[in-house]
Structure formats: C-alpha cells, structure tokens
Amino acid sequence: MNYSIIFKLLSIIFATISVAFGAALCVSMYYSENAVEAGAYESWIASVAIAVVFSAIFYLPARNSSKKIFRKEALCVVGLGWILCSILGSTPYLLILNCGFSDAFFESVSGFTSTGASVFGNVESFPKSILFWRALTQWIGGLGVVIFFVALLSSLGTGAKAIYLSESNRDASMIDGERLQSKVFRIIALYVGLSALCCFAYYIAKMPMFEAVCHMMTTVSTGGFSVKNNSFSAYPSVSIKWIAIVFMFIGGMNFAVIIMILKGKFREVLQNSELKVYAAIVLMLAAGIFLSTADFGHFGFAKLFKNMTDSMFTVVSIITSTGFADIDYQTWLPITHVLVFFMFVTGACSGSTSGGLKIFRALALVKIGLNDIEKSFRPNVVRLVRMNGKAMYDSQVRDILSFVSLYAVIAILGMIMLSAMEPKMSFGGCLSTVVSAISNIGPGLNETSPTQTFGFLSPSSKFLLSIIMIMGRLEFYAVLALFMPSLWRNFK
C-alpha cells in the first residue's frame, strides 16, 4: 500500500473543500447586512482555516511521494475521501447552527452523496450561506468529488483511471479510446453547461436569483435539498416545476448518451436500451399515478393538468433519486406507494448523477432471468445476454449479480439494525428509509415521508444511515474494501 500517495491525494481533496468553504464565505459576506447572516462569516473563516490546516497536515509528509497509484490505493482514496469530506463538511453546521455532531454529519453526508434527506425542518430560518453550502455540497457530489480531482491529476497516468473507475458508477465505456483527462473535462463542461442553463431557466421563470442558483445545484445533481421548507410545493408556478422535471430527467440520463446527442449521433442513441426503458418507465408510471390520483368527476383542464404535472414531477424526482417534494405521496392510494418503492430500488440510468440499482442492471437482471427460465427446459441452449446490441461478458453478468446481492444484503441488515435502534418505527418506515438511503433518494414512506424530516431519529440511527448513504453512493465496494485486512497489507 502506497500510503504517501493516498495522503497526498486526500490533501488535495481537503484543499478543494477549503475553496468550497471560501465560496460560502463570499456568500456570507455578500449578505452580511442580514441579521440572520450576521457573524456567520467568522465561522466560515474558521472552516476555511480548518480545511487548510488538514490539507497541510496530510500534504507535508507526502509531498515527495511517488506518482504511481494502483487499484487498491484508488479504492482507499475514494472510500476515505468521501468519509473524511463528509466529516470536514459538517464543520459549518457545527459552528453556525450549533447542532450535534450526528445532525451535522448526517446533513453533510446527505449533501455530498446528493441524497437530500435532512434532519432540519425550518431551513428558511438558516443563514443564506448555509443554504448555499447545502446546495454546493450536492452540486459537488453530483458527479462525485473525485471526478473533479482526476481532471487535474493527469500526471498520474493510468492511476487516474483507477481513481475514476473506483468512484461510484462511472461507465467504463465513457473513457475507452480517448485520453482520460479530455473525457473528464468534457463531462465537467457538460455538467457546468447544464447547470448554467438550469439556473437561467429558473430565473426566467421568476424564481429569485439566489433560489435559482441553489435549486440549480440541487436539480442538476439530482440532490433534492431546497431553500424552502415545503420544497417545490412552495412554488405555485407550473413552469418552474416543468423546468425541474426536464433537468432532473436529464440528470438521470447517462452522460455519455447526452454527449452522443450533442454530437448528433442519434442512431447510436436510439440503440441504447437503457435510455428507452428509462423513458418508458417514467411515462408509464406517471400515467399510472395520474390515473389513480386524478379527480375525473371534475373535468377542468387546469385541475387535470396540475394532477399530470404533480404525477410527472413525483415520478421524475424519485426515479432520478432527486427527492424534491411537490406533493405528499403518502396521502395517495397504497398502489402508488408500491410504485414509489419500485422507483426507490431501480433508480435511473448508469453513468448519471442518480442512485439506485440503475435501469441497466435491472434490465440485465430481467434478461438473465429469462435466459435461466429457458435453460430450465432447454438445458443445452446457449443464449448470450445482450445490452445495447452487444453481448455481455460472463464477468459483467457476475458483477451485476454480485452488486444486486450486496444491495439486498445491506438493505436487510440495515433494516434490522434501524428497527432495533428505532423500535417505534413501522415496518414500512424502516424498509423505505434504508432503501431510500442506499439509493440516495431522500424521503421515504410513513415516518420519513416527504413532509417529514429525519430529525426524530436517534444519533446512532443517523450515523447508520449516513454510512449507508455513502456506501450506496460509492456502490459499496470502495467502502467495504476499507474493512478488508488484505487491502492494507503489502504483498510481494
């Protein structure tokens, strides 16, 4: 294990967080005349200083480290990076809001993992700098903290690719055939471009600029934090909600597919099975929820259009793991709760900012299952599993089955642990809360429905769900690998 390169890369991560703290400091100074904001800038200065000190502590002993980094160092950097970033990111909550560490850590993890679950209820009473910080953590976490660093670490050569592929759900096909750095910069440019368009659209739709900036960061990242207590239900404008729908849907698409669309490669796009299934699921579920909730006894077009908007907003918000609340789906018919839970599990497309199993894996599972059913009565048949017109390798099939198994095991263990820590929670509440955390959704069902916060949970439950959120965001391996003794050994 090359510890020096790990320390050096972690120091760069801390330095980047200090820059993010600096951005929040600028917001605090800009709104310093606001009574709520008064004095907050001093805490932001302290936060910047703490991040710089930690960066220096990690950098100095590793400044002459080797540039070589391999798979296990990459896993270590990613796993430790997300955990330590979340701890460091909790500093402003501790200093400005004077909350407990479990609350601060939970909120920080929920931000960086772009989950959107919150322990705080009255966010409108917060300083604007804290609201900006909450949104900024989700914007950074949308593509993953590490991807921003890889773009600056081309000197690592193949080691940079190891870090990139270790971070969350990046599709390896996105970097084949081209230099890693150019690919990553292209993805970042796309991310920034979508962010600018989203912010402009919100502003044109009459959303105040500060709110437009914050909601832009949490929409494109499919994060879900809002500057309003009632999230998007605080905005009566239908145009604002459709802008959110469009950009949440785009955020749930594979970024490689978006780049193909921009290049005009429509034939390749139309061959993408995952995108077609993604669009079909959204339309069918929105139609199903609309039919189950619409009041057809009153055929007013405005009312029906509002129901359609609410249905589409809810479906896109959940399946992309954004978690914005427009209406409390807890009050809907039980059949809609089943559909909502289905979306908790599936998520949107691979290579996107969304969470969940991903439609690619869910579709592959269906095809694997159909093949096995056919083999039950035709044991000699050999039929390859094909995705996007290409046959999948046995290793790919094995990886999918392994990931789904881990997802199920962690969901079950997490539910058992949460129910033990929260004996008064309902079964549906425990199950949906844990699955929501793994899939980085935000709201759940029953006790954690869209109108509720996670503040009622015990500190131990908040720490448990925080770890589960990080594991779900990194798709398990980078965190679980930290507990493997063989990761830390030196093999000759």
N, C-alpha and C positions, 0 to 999 in steps of 0.2 A: 504494500500500500504506500503510495507516494503522498505522505501527509503534507509536505510543504506546498505542493501544487493545490491541494484541497484548501489549505489555509489562505493561499493567495487568491483563489477564485472567490472564496467566501468574503475576503476583504473587499473585493470589487463589488460584490452584491451589497455589502453594508454601505460602501461609498455611494452606490446608486440610490439606496434608501435615504441617505442623507440629502441627496439632491431633491428627492421627492418631498422630504420634510421641508426643504428650502422653498419649494413651490407653495406648500401650505402656509409657510411663514409669510410669503408675499401676499397671499390672500388675507391673512390675518391683519397685516399692516394696512392693506387697502381698506378694510372695513373696521379699522381701529376706533373710529368715532362711534361705532355701535356699542351700546352699553354692554351687550352680551359678549361682544368680542374683546372688550377692554381687558388687558392683562394677559390674554391668551398668547400673544406673540412672544412673551417671555418664556412660556413653556415650550413654544416651537423652537426658540433659540437653544433651549436646553436639550430638546430632542435632536436637533442637528448636531450639537456638540457630542452627545452620547453616541450617535451613529458614527461620527468621525473618529472618536476615540476607539470604538470597537474595530473599525476598519483598520486603524493604525496598529492596534494590538495584533490583529491577525496578519497584517501585511509585513511588518518589520522582520519577524523571524523567517519569513518565506520569500523575501524579495529576490533572492538569488536561486529560486527553485528551478528545477528542470521544466521544460515546456511539454514534456511527454505526459499524456494522460490517457488512461485506458478505461474500459467499460466499468470496472468496479469503482474507480475514482469518480467517474461521471455519476454513477448512481449515488455515491456518497455525497457529492456536491449538491445534487438535486434534492435528495431527501433532507439533508441537514439544512440546505439553503432555504427551503420552504418553511421548515420549523423555526429556524433562527430569525428569518424575516418576519414571521408572524409574532414572535416574541418581541422583536425590536419595534414592529409596527404597533404594538399595544401601548408604547410609551406615551403618545399624545392623549389617549383615553385615560391613562392613569394620572397624568399631570393636570389635564384640563378639566376632565369630568369627575375626577376623584372617585372613580368606581373601583370595585375589587378587581384583582388580577384575573380571576376566572371570567368576568364580564369583558374585560379589556382584551384578553387573549381570544376569547370566542369571537368578538366583533372583528378583531384583526384577521383571524383565520378565515372567517366568513367573507371578508373583503378580498384577501389575496387569492382565495380559492374561487372567487366570483360566485359564491353560494347565495348570499343575500339574506340569510337568516339573521335576525337581530335580537339582542336582549333589551334594546331600548325602545320605549314606546313613544314618548313625546320628543321626536327628533327636531321638530320645528323650534324648540327652545334652545337648541345647541348653537354654539358659535358657527358662523359660516365656514370658518377654516376647518372645523371638524367635519362638517358635511362634505366639504371639498375633499378632505383626506379619505373619508369613507369611499367616495366615488373614485378617487385616484387609485386606491388600492385595488379596486375591481378592474379598472382600466389596465393597470399593470399586469394583474393576474389573468386577464382575459386570454392573452396569448401565452402567458407563463413568464414569470420573471426571467427565467434562464434564457429564453429566446433572445431577449434584448442584449444579453451579455455575449451570446455566441456571435452575434453580428460584429462585435468588437474584438473577438478573440480568434481571428483567422490565423494568427501565428501558431495556434495550437495544432493546425492541420487536421489530421484525422481525429484527434482528440475532441475538437469542436463538434464534429459529427456525433461522437459518442455522447456528449452532453445533450445535444439537440434531440437525439433519439431516446434518451433516457427521460426527457421531460414530457410527462403527460402523454397525450395521444397523437403525437405527430406522425403523419403518414410517411413512411419511408419513400414512397413513390414521388413525394414532393421534392426530394433532393437528389434523385437519380439523374445522372447525366449532366449536371451543372455544378459549378463551384458552390459550396455551402453558403459562403458569405453573400453572394449575389442573390441566392434564393431567399435567405432570411431577410435581407434588406427589401426584397420585393414584397414579401409578406407583411413586413412592418409598414412599408409605404402604402399597401392596400389597407391595412388596419387604420393608419392615420387618415388616409383619404376618406374611408367610410365614416370615421369619427367626425371629420370636418363637415361632410355632407349631412350627417345626422344632426349635428349642432345647428347648422344653418336652417335645416327644415323645421326643427323645433322653434327656432327664433322667428321664422316667417309665420309659423302657426300661432304667434302671440304668446309664446312661453317666455318669461323673463330670462335675460341672458345668463345670469348665474345658474338658474334652474336648468336652462337648456344645456349648459356646459356639464353640469353634474349628471343630468339624465342621459346625455350623450355618452358619457364614460361608462355608465352602468347599463346602457342599452346595447351598444356595440359589443361589449364584453359579455353580454348575457349574464350580468351580475345580479341586478334587481334591487340594489339599495336606492331609496328615494329620499328626496329632501322634504317630502310631505308625510305627515302621519298616516294618511289614508292612501299613500302611494298614488297610482294614476286615477283612482276614483275621485281625487281632489280636482281633476281637470274635466270639466263638462264638455270640452271641445272634442268632437268626433275626429277631426283632422289630426289632432295630437296623438290620439290613440292609434290611428291607422299609420301614422309615421312610425310609431313604436313597433307596430306589427311588422311593417316592412323591414325595418332594420334588425329586429330580433330574428326574423326569418333568415335574413342574410347572414347574421351572426351564427346561425345554426347550420349553415352550409359549409362544406369542405372548402377551405381557402384555395386549394389547388383548382377546384372546379370554378370558383369565382374568377381566378386568373385566366382560365381557359375561356370563359365567357368574354372577358375583356379583350382577349386576343382574337375573338371571333371563331374559335374552334367549336362551333355548335354541334357538329357531328359527334365529336367525342363527348360533349356534354350530354347529348341525347342518349348515348350508350351507357351513361352512368346509372347503374341500377339503384344505388343508394339515394341519389337525388330524386329519382322518380317515385320511389317508395316514400321518401320524406314528404314530398308534396302531396302525394295521395293520402297519406295518414293524416296530415294537417287538414285537408279538405273534408275527408270523411268524418273525422272526429268533431270538427267544427259544425258540420251539418247535423251530426247526431246530437250534439249538445244543444244546438239551436232548436231542433225539433222537440227535444224533451223539456225545454225551458220556455219556449215562445208561447205567448198567450194568443192563440188563434181566434179567441172569442172577440177580440178587438183588432180589426184588420187595418189599423192605422199604419201607414208606411213608415212614419218616423219611429214608432214603437218597435216595429219588426226589424227595422234597420239597426236600431240600438241593440236589440237582442242578438242580431247577427254579429255586430261589432264586439259585443261582450263575449260571445262564444268564440269568435276567431282570436280575440285578444288573449283569452284564458288559455286556449289550446297552444298558441304560439309561445306564450310566456312560459308555460310549463314544459312543453316538449323541448324547448331550447335551453331549459334549466335557468331561465332568467328570474322568474318568480315575482314579477311585478303583479300587484293586486289591482284589479279593476272592479271586481265584484266578489263577494264571498261565496265561493262554490260549495262551502259547507252547507248552505241552505238549499242547495239543489237536490234533485232526486238521487237516491242511492246509486242508480245505474251510472250517473255522471261521476260519482266517486270512484267507481271501478275504472272508468275511462281515464280519470285523472291519475290513478295509481299506475295504470298501464304506461302513461306518459312519463311518470317518475322513473320507471325502470328503463324504458327504451332510450330516452334522450333523442338527440338529433343526429347529425352526420359526424363521421370520423374526421379528424383534421380540422375541427371547428372549435369555437370557444365554449361549446356546450358540454354537459356532463352526461351521466347515464351509461348504459351498456354501449350505446351507439347503434344506429339502424344497420350499419354494415354488419356488425356482429349478430344482431337479431335476425337479419335476413339470411346470413350464413348458417345460423343455427337451424332455421326452418329447412334449408336445403339439405343440411347434414341429416336432419331427422327424416326427411322424405327418402333420402338415399338408403338410410338404415331400414326403413319400413319396407322398401322394395327388396332389400337384401334378405329380409326375413322369409320371403317366398321365392326369391331368385338368388340364392347364395353365391352363385358364380359370376354374377353380373359385376362389372367394374364401371362405375359412373363417376366422373370427376365432379367436384363441386366448383361451379363457375360463378365468378362475380365480375361484373362489367365486361363480360365476354372472355375473361381469362380464367384458366384453371388455377385453383388454389393448391399450393404445396401442402404436403402432409404436416409439415412443421407449422404452417399457418393455421390449419384446422386444429392442431393440438393447442396452439397458443390461444385460440378463441375459446375452446372448451376449458382450458385452464383458467382463463380470465373469468368466464361465467361462473365456474365453480368457486373461485375466490370471492366473487361478488356475493354469491349465495351464502357462503360460509360466514363471511364478515357481517352480512346483514342479519343472519340468525344469531350469531354471537353478540352482536351489538344490541339487538332487540332484547336478548336475555339479560344483558348487563344493565341496559337502560330501565327495563321493567323492575329489576332488583333495586336500582337506585331511586326510582320514582314509582313506588307501589300504588299510588293513586291514579296513575295514568291508565287510560283504556288501552286495550289491545291494538285497536286501530291507530291510536295516537302514537304508541311505541313503534309499531311497524312502519307507519308512514314517516315518522320523524327520522328514524335511522336510514330508511331508503332515500329520503329526501337529502340527508347529509351525504350519503355515499354518492348520490347523483348530482350533488351541488345544486339542488333546486331552490331551497329556502323554506317556503311554507310547506306544511304537511296537511294532515286531516285532524279533526277533533280538537284536541288541546293546542295544536300548533297550526290551526287553520290560518288563512290569510289575514284575518282581523286580530290575531293574537301574536304575542312576541314569545321569545324563548327565555324571558327574564325569570319566569317562575321556577325554572329548573335549578337543581342543587349545583354547587360548584363542581362536584365530581361528574355530574351528567354533562355539564358544559365542556369539561376537559375531554370526556369521552367522545362527544360529538365533534369537538374540534379536531381530534386525531382522525376520526372517521372522515371528516371533510377533506383533510389533507391527503389521506390515503385514496379517497375517491378521485380527487383532482389529479393525483400523480399515477392513477391506475395501479395502486397497490405496491408494485414491485420496488420502487425506489425507497419506500418507507419500510416495507417488510424486510428488505435486504439489510437494513441497518441492524436488525436483530439477529442476523446470521453470523456466528463466530468466524466462519470461513472468509467473510468479507474483509475482516481486519487482519487476517494472517498474511504473512509473506511466504509465498511458495517459490521454491527454487525450480 
